[in-house]
Amino acid sequence: MGVTEDAALALLDTAVAAMGGQQREGQHEMARQVTKAIDEGRHLLVQAGTGTGKSLAYLVPLIAHAQTSDRPAVVATATLALQAQIVGRDIPRLLEAVNPELERPIDVALVKGRSNYLCRHKLEGGFPADEPAEGALFALGEDTAVAHPGAGPTTQLGREVARLREWAEETETGDRDDLVPGVSDRAWRQVSVTALECLGAQKCPFAAECFSELARKHGTEADIVVTNHAMLAINAFEGLNVLPEYDVVVVDEAHELADRVTGAVSAQLSSQMIQAAASSARRHCSIPVDALHTAAAALEVSLTSAPTGLLARGLNEEQAQDIALVRDACRVALSDSKPGEAQASDGGRQVARSRLLALVEVCERLLGAEANREVVWVTRTGPPDPVTGFSAPDDSGPAMLHIAPLNVGGRLREGLFDGHTVVLTSATLAIGSAFEPTAGGLGLLGGGAPSWTGVDVGSPFDYPRQGMLYVARHLPKPGRSVSPEALDELEALLTASHGGALCLFSSRRAAEDAAHELRGRIDETILCQGESSMSALVKQFSAEPDTCLFGTMSLWQGVDVPGQSCRLVVIDRIPFPRPDDPLMTARSRAVAQAGGNGFMSVSATHAAVRLAQGAGRLIRSTADRGVVAVLDSRLATERYGAFLRSALPPLWSTTERNIVLGALGRLAQAG
């Protein structure tokens, strides 16, 4: 017998009253719909606008459900920020409010990927580095402490690793996010392992104390497990039981699910990866690796003439033969490197074999790509930048093969929706009133698709009174960079508003160029993504009402800055996928071949959801007022503009420049 709607709503009212909040019609309706979906075992897509309080609206039904279920429920988010908010703030406050009304206490567990936790075996030297200079203690600066006792490590990396070793003695979770202040990725790699590198509970001498295993054990005993989309995908598609058996899952930030799942199940292959695996096998397993080096060289040659981008016709005969050569060489190396009983806990051998096994798997996928409807493409990058460490695209660089599913809908249908009750929620799931564009990408349309219900519970905000949507219709169609006319328009907007602007750009280069140009034109402070950590930039932007923040896609969603500090959101262009994005190109072609409109089904739908996410940064509370300004005239002039606008919050709309500049001036004075 499931929980009744009345009981769930009564629990929600108790929580809201105890937390000092106000009843919201949309929150009530969402809690009712989620409860009904759980009780009836049906799938639900629920769009809940900003300010609805959707976390409480699904957590309360899950808590009520836990009182009668012997299986945990799962909450999966796209971002670590929301995951931390749910575990660190929302659930503790909620449980404190409703505990007196519950029949028994509710236990909550946080489950992440293995690499997010300290590895005790690696800390004790169980996973020797492939190259002595990359990770050995002396290379980390600890040689100074040996030569000059008391001096301590001399390098930043050495100091970070030393601090991690000290923290390992006192932490109860081993969770990287619990380490404050944090450390660099390079330092963290010295004390953590990936799932492929892990020896496993049967072989690891530290299994009983393993932070990752303890977190997963807690998950099997918990009532609610909080995780991320990638873990959900791995659990569903990879055959790895990284999550406990569950009956209900709520997918928050569900507009990201298809992309996150695609990322989680994508794979790569390059000559450099094969060479690295060969070196690791030789070093840790003491086996001959000439065949691996030969296969790597052959693959590099056969990829030399491969065009960068989508391989529309798939692999040619020579490439397929060389990939088969790599696969066979890896299989031989795996056979030669089987550990004896005394080597079962040899971490170095495990890492080497894991690399070989991963190569076998990606080779098999590449060879079966056409039959399995997977997409293959080539990228090339230059050497890493000495300052940033990032590698830029470079057509003269070494080639890397990529493979990803053409569509993850079928996999989601089998691995996620079959056998579970799934609730998907976001502020941007529907375009206009239609959920079908999102549902199609998730495998919920077509023959054999499971039934589902779509509900929009609205938003507590009065968008037409609280905000304007300004489309700069007079500007030229955007090119590769921000045009002089767009920069002039941006200057006028920022001058009128006296700052307080979040400016969202389609590329890092565009954001940096615009920031450089506008810093010489306006008096207000301009912050730019990449100049500091994202959290530090957002914190400063929030604290200084006249400061501007320029950035890219990571700022398009998840930034929550209510009040006067964000009274203007500027979007430089419609966020269509890159024209050379191989996966989007392949998906558009597949839709067109099936008789549909590939552009509208793929590119325009992708852009509509992200445009809505960007515009959603403006109104974050009932007291907020402001303007969303789009510098892409196509939103007003092209036929698809109406489709894109239908996904946006219903702001009062205009293309009149003077009206907007006057409104911004009044907003600045009011602050």
Secondary structure as UniProt FT lines:
FT   HELIX           5..18
FT   TURN            19..20
FT   HELIX           25..40
FT   STRAND          43..47
FT   TURN            50..51
FT   HELIX           54..66
FT   TURN            67..68
FT   STRAND          73..77
FT   HELIX           80..85
FT   HELIX           86..90
FT   HELIX           91..98
FT   HELIX           99..101
FT   STRAND          108..110
FT   HELIX           114..116
FT   HELIX           120..123
FT   TURN            124..125
FT   TURN            132..135
FT   HELIX           138..140
FT   TURN            141..142
FT   HELIX           143..147
FT   TURN            149..150
FT   HELIX           156..168
FT   TURN            169..170
FT   HELIX           176..178
FT   HELIX           185..189
FT   TURN            195..197
FT   TURN            201..203
FT   TURN            205..206
FT   HELIX           207..209
FT   HELIX           211..221
FT   STRAND          224..228
FT   HELIX           229..237
FT   STRAND          248..251
FT   HELIX           254..256
FT   HELIX           257..264
FT   STRAND          267..270
FT   HELIX           271..285
FT   HELIX           290..304
FT   STRAND          309..310
FT   TURN            312..313
FT   HELIX           317..336
FT   HELIX           341..343
FT   TURN            344..345
FT   HELIX           347..367
FT   TURN            368..373
FT   STRAND          374..381
FT   TURN            386..388
FT   TURN            395..396
FT   STRAND          399..405
FT   HELIX           409..412
FT   HELIX           413..417
FT   TURN            418..419
FT   STRAND          421..426
FT   TURN            432..433
FT   HELIX           436..441
FT   TURN            442..443
FT   TURN            447..448
FT   STRAND          452..456
FT   HELIX           463..466
FT   STRAND          467..471
FT   TURN            473..474
FT   HELIX           484..497
FT   STRAND          501..504
FT   HELIX           508..519
FT   TURN            520..521
FT   STRAND          526..528
FT   TURN            529..530
FT   HELIX           534..543
FT   TURN            545..546
FT   STRAND          548..551
FT   HELIX           553..556
FT   TURN            564..565
FT   STRAND          568..571
FT   TURN            579..580
FT   HELIX           582..593
FT   TURN            594..595
FT   HELIX           599..604
FT   HELIX           605..615
FT   TURN            616..617
FT   TURN            622..623
FT   STRAND          626..630
FT   HELIX           634..637
FT   TURN            639..640
FT   HELIX           641..645
FT   TURN            646..647
FT   STRAND          652..654
FT   HELIX           657..670
//
